[in-house]
């Protein structure tokens, strides 16, 4: 089975006081291994709700979600937490680093929760930091790093468990354009190494780095197809078939 995510007819309804708010309506999609997918949509479109579903941070009101062949709908909280820790690498706009801990400790945290012994988790954290170009910054704390370096630490943390997918939520939102481009180049390198990346963004030029774009509007998929003018991080665009 090549697809890692299979969502069939999911809906999500929130109860806000006496009112029901339908965030998603009848959404179906599949994402294969080693795909690079961007999910786009304006504020209130449902893209954040969909991201929470994909990241096993929330479960659908109706419909079916299979992750790696496992029905997420039937999972208990502990099982969902295990999936989030081992199978999904999260990268957030605000980095979400521990301010008093150095880069090495920030990156090894998911392995602490997974019960990996100290020697192995430090080795894996060093390897992950080296893979994002921060092998010489392992003992720097977040306030000693630039914004781009902090996001690289967050990406190393996402990679350290060797997850099934990388889920990146507006990963360049707090960065200047040059630093943001550097981060997108890094994501492309990670994708080319065989990783599955799901990128959530409202910026068209960021979505153009992916190979496929899914556009959400009013809780429905409005568009799902290849990025025809994909931006390859070497200063040029190429047409994809």
C-alpha positions in Angstrom: 0.0 0.0 0.0 1.6 3.2 -1.2 -0.7 5.7 0.4 0.1 6.8 3.9 -3.0 8.9 4.4 -6.5 8.0 3.3 -9.4 10.2 4.3 -12.9 9.3 3.2 -15.9 11.7 3.5 -14.8 13.3 6.8 -16.7 16.1 8.4 -15.9 18.1 11.5 -18.6 19.9 13.5 -17.9 22.0 16.6 -20.5 22.9 19.1 -20.1 26.6 20.0 -22.7 27.4 22.6 -26.1 26.6 21.1 -24.7 26.8 17.5 -23.1 24.1 15.4 -20.1 25.2 13.3 -19.2 22.9 10.4 -15.5 23.3 9.8 -15.2 20.5 7.3 -17.8 18.9 5.0 -17.3 15.7 3.1 -13.6 15.8 2.5 -11.8 12.9 0.8 -8.2 12.7 -0.1 -5.2 10.4 -0.3 -1.5 11.2 0.2 1.1 8.8 -0.9 4.6 8.2 0.5 7.2 10.6 -0.6 4.7 13.2 -1.8 5.2 16.9 -1.2 1.8 18.4 -0.7 0.7 22.0 0.1 -2.6 22.7 1.7 -3.9 26.2 1.1 -6.9 28.2 2.1 -7.9 31.6 3.6 -8.7 32.1 7.2 -11.8 30.2 8.2 -11.6 27.9 5.2 -11.1 24.7 7.2 -7.4 24.2 6.4 -6.3 24.4 10.1 -9.0 21.9 11.0 -7.8 19.6 8.3 -4.2 20.0 9.5 -5.3 19.0 13.0 -7.0 15.9 11.5 -3.9 14.9 9.5 -1.7 15.4 12.6 -4.0 13.3 14.8 -4.5 16.4 17.0 -8.3 16.0 16.5 -10.7 13.3 15.2 -13.5 13.7 12.7 -17.2 13.9 13.6 -18.0 11.6 10.8 -16.1 9.8 8.0 -13.0 7.7 8.0 -9.3 8.5 8.5 -6.7 5.8 7.9 -3.1 6.6 8.8 -0.5 4.0 7.7 -3.4 1.5 7.3 -4.7 2.1 10.8 -8.2 3.6 11.5 -7.5 6.8 13.5 -11.2 7.2 14.3 -11.1 4.2 16.7 -7.9 5.2 18.5 -7.8 6.2 22.1 -5.9 9.3 23.3 -2.8 7.3 24.3 -2.6 5.7 20.8 -3.1 9.1 19.1 -0.3 10.5 21.3 2.0 7.6 20.2 1.3 8.3 16.5 2.0 12.0 17.0 5.3 11.3 18.7 6.7 8.6 16.5 5.0 9.0 13.1 4.5 12.7 12.6 7.2 15.4 12.7 5.6 18.8 13.5 7.1 22.1 12.4 5.3 25.3 13.6 5.4 28.9 12.6 6.4 29.9 16.1 9.2 27.2 16.4 7.9 26.0 19.8 11.3 25.5 21.4 12.2 25.4 25.1 13.9 28.7 25.8 16.1 27.5 28.6 17.3 24.3 26.7 20.0 24.1 24.1 19.4 22.9 20.6 20.5 19.4 21.4 18.0 19.0 24.2 15.2 20.6 22.2 15.8 18.1 19.4 16.1 15.0 21.6 12.8 15.7 23.4 10.6 13.5 21.2 13.0 10.6 21.9 12.8 11.3 25.6 9.0 10.8 25.4 9.5 7.7 23.3 11.7 6.1 26.0 14.9 6.1 23.9 18.1 5.7 26.1 20.2 8.8 26.6 23.2 7.8 24.6 21.2 6.9 21.5 18.9 9.9 21.6 21.9 12.3 21.9 23.6 10.7 18.9 20.4 10.9 16.9 19.8 14.5 17.9 23.4 15.4 16.9 22.8 13.7 13.5 19.5 15.5 13.0 21.1 18.9 13.8 24.0 18.2 11.4 21.5 17.3 8.7 20.0 20.8 8.8 23.4 22.5 8.9 23.6 23.2 12.7 26.2 20.7 13.8 28.2 23.5 15.3 25.3 25.0 17.2 24.2 22.1 19.3 24.8 23.8 22.6 23.2 27.2 21.7 19.9 28.2 23.3 17.1 29.6 21.2 17.9 33.2 22.2 21.5 32.7 20.8 20.2 31.6 17.4 18.7 33.6 14.5 15.0 33.0 13.4 16.2 30.8 10.6 18.4 28.7 12.9 15.6 28.3 15.4 13.4 26.9 12.6 16.2 24.6 11.6 16.3 23.3 15.2 12.5 22.7 14.9 13.0 20.9 11.7 15.7 18.7 13.2 13.3 17.9 16.1 10.7 16.9 13.5 13.1 14.6 11.8 14.8 13.0 14.8 12.1 10.2 15.2 12.4 9.4 11.5 8.6 10.0 11.1 6.3 8.9 8.3 5.3 12.5 7.5 6.6 16.0 8.2 3.6 18.3 8.9 4.7 22.0 8.6 2.3 24.7 9.6 3.2 28.1 8.0 6.9 27.3 8.6 8.2 30.6 7.1 5.5 32.9 8.6 7.9 34.4 11.2 10.9 34.7 8.8 12.1 37.3 6.4 11.8 36.4 2.7 15.5 35.4 2.3 15.5 33.2 5.4 12.2 31.8 4.4 13.6 30.8 1.0 16.5 29.1 2.7 14.0 27.1 4.9 12.0 26.1 1.8 15.3 24.9 0.1 15.9 22.7 3.2 12.4 21.3 2.9 13.1 20.4 -0.8 16.3 18.6 0.2 14.4 16.7 2.9 11.7 15.7 0.3 14.4 14.5 -2.2 15.7 12.2 0.5 12.4 10.3 0.4 10.4 12.1 3.1 6.7 12.9 2.9 6.0 16.5 3.5 2.6 18.2 4.1 2.9 22.0 4.1 0.1 24.2 5.3 0.2 27.8 4.0 -1.9 30.7 2.8 0.9 32.0 0.5 0.8 31.0 -3.1 4.6 31.4 -3.6 5.3 29.0 -0.7 2.8 26.5 -2.0 4.6 26.5 -5.4 7.6 24.7 -3.7 5.4 21.6 -3.3 4.6 19.2 -6.1 0.8 19.0 -5.4 -1.6 21.6 -4.0 -4.9 21.1 -2.2 -7.1 24.2 -1.9 -9.7 24.3 0.8 -12.7 26.7 0.8 -15.7 26.7 3.1 -14.8 23.3 4.5 -14.6 21.6 1.1 -11.7 20.7 -1.3 -12.0 23.3 -4.1 -8.9 22.1 -6.0 -6.5 19.1 -5.8 -3.8 18.8 -8.4 -0.1 19.1 -9.4 1.7 22.4 -9.1 2.1 23.3 -12.8 4.7 26.0 -12.2 6.7 24.4 -9.4 9.4 26.5 -7.9 12.7 24.5 -7.6 15.0 26.2 -5.1 17.8 27.1 -7.5 16.4 30.4 -8.7 14.2 29.2 -11.5 10.8 27.6 -12.1 10.2 24.5 -14.2 7.0 23.1 -15.6 6.0 19.7 -14.1 4.2 17.1 -16.1 
